[in-house]
Amino acid sequence: MNFDLDVVVSIFVFITGISIGSFLNVVILRALSNESIVNPPSKCPKCQKPLKWWHNIPLLSYIFLRGKCAFCKEKISIQYPIVEFLTGYLYLMTFLKFGYTFNTIFIIIFISLFIIISTTDIKEHVAFNLHSYILAFFGILYNYFNFGNLYEGNVWIFQTSFIASILGLLLGAAIISAYFGLGYLVLKTMIIGPGDIFIAGALGACFGWKHILIILAVAVGIQILTFLPIYFVKLIKKKDYITLAEFLIFAICASCNCIYPHIAVSILLIIIGAILCKRILDTLPKNLVELNEEMLKNESEETKISSEKEEIFHLPFGPALCCASLLFIFLH
């Protein structure tokens, strides 16, 4: 029986992907717990019992164990199968797009680091600089040999593609640094984390100074689209229907202005937009110093709950940067 080679390789790539995804889960959890990725062997995070080899089969073990530890019967985090499947799927899509090339190898490395960075940021709002350094290293290497094809022509050191990578690293880090500093200066709060500076720099090293501008713009759009539904839910819970109505009016006016541009509608959009911006800024959380001082003064349960609700607005920006990068890879 003859099998098409591409089909066989595609299956192999997916299986390899979900297997590496299982290892990425270990990297993520061990990074957050400050443990070695080598020792101790895989164990249940609840009861700490070492896992058997059949407990670590990607995707299948989670299904067969019904999402519970084989020993203590505690629920296994849904993160495990999601990361495994996502890794396998993205590896497969990379192979289908780039084929048998060095691009495939490097993009797979990028994707692995994107998954690690995004997951640690989502779970604990932590972005480890080491992961960004590794990403930056492979990004510079990728463009040193011009696999990214940022520019046509010569590809050796100190020439076009390499320089574009270095400039991208500096530009990405500089833009997010300015964003970080401006947010803290004006709003007295960290609207993004300092780790995002290193992530943006690493992405600039991967995609060059021209493309990092596109990625940052798309990332901001993703962040806004993520923020708004959460904000709407909060408005509904607080029964702040006035602000919700203002958002709806703004959206309707913006849609109408796109179809039938009119100066009066544009002025109305500016006014409503300014009011909405002020309302959002007023609801942003306090900076960490003030928040800690408040917690020390009042340790009541109500204060803790209130502080936790405020933290909903500290959305991690790293996942948005990584998602924007994935969109650029597969749509560019």
C-alpha positions, 0 to 999 in steps of 0.5 A: 500500500502506497502512502503519500510522503507528505501525509506521513510526514504531516502525521509525524509532525503532529505527533512530534508536536503534541509530544513536545507540547507535553514537554512544554507543559513541564517547562512552564510549570517548572519555571513557575515553581523554580524547579529543574526541568530534568529532576525530579521526574514528572509528578502530580502537582497535588499529591507529588507522586511520580507518574508512570509512563502511561500517565504521560501519553500526550492527549490520550492520558488525559482522556483515559484518566478522565482529567484526574490524577491516577493516584489522588483523583484530583482534577488535572489542569485543562492546560495540559491537553490544550498546550499539547494539542495547540503545539501539535496543530501549530507545528502541522500548520507550519509544516504545511506552509513552509514545507521541507525548509529551515524556515519550518525548524525556526518557526517551530522554535518560535512557536514553542517559545510563544506558547511558553511565554503566553502560558506563564503570562496567563497563569501567573502574569509572569514573563521570564526574561530567559525565554525572551533571550532565547527567542531573541537569539534564535531570531537573530540567528534566523535573520543572520542567515536570511531565512526570514528573508527580511531583505533581498541581497547579501545576508552575511553579518553587518548587512541588510537582514542582520541589521534589520533584526538588530534594529527590530530588537532595539525598536520593539524594546524601545516602543514598549519601554516608552509605553510602559514609562508613559503609562506609569508616569500618567496613570501611576500604574503598570498598564503592562509588565516590564517583561513585555519589553523583552518580549517585544525586543525578541519579536523585533529580532525575529521579524525585523524593524519594519514588521515589528511595527505591524505586530505591535499594532495588531497586538494592541488591537487584540488586547483591546478586543480582549479587554472590552468584553471583560469591561462590559461584563463589569459594567453590567455587574455594576449596573452602570448602564450609562457607560454601556450605552455610551459605548453602544452609541460610540460603536453605532456612530463609528459604523455610520461614519465609516459608511457615510462620513460626516463632520458632525458625526466625527465631532460627536465621536471625538466627544464620546470617545474622550468621555469613554477614555476618561471613564476607563482611566478612572476604573484602572487599578491603583499602582502596586505600591498603593495597593500593598499599602491598602492591603496592609492597612485593611486586611478585611476580606472585602478589601481582598476581594475588591483588590482581586476584582481590580486586577482583572484590568491587569491583562497580560500583554505577552499573549497578545504579542505572541498571537499577533506574531502567529497571525503575521507568520501564517498570514504574511 
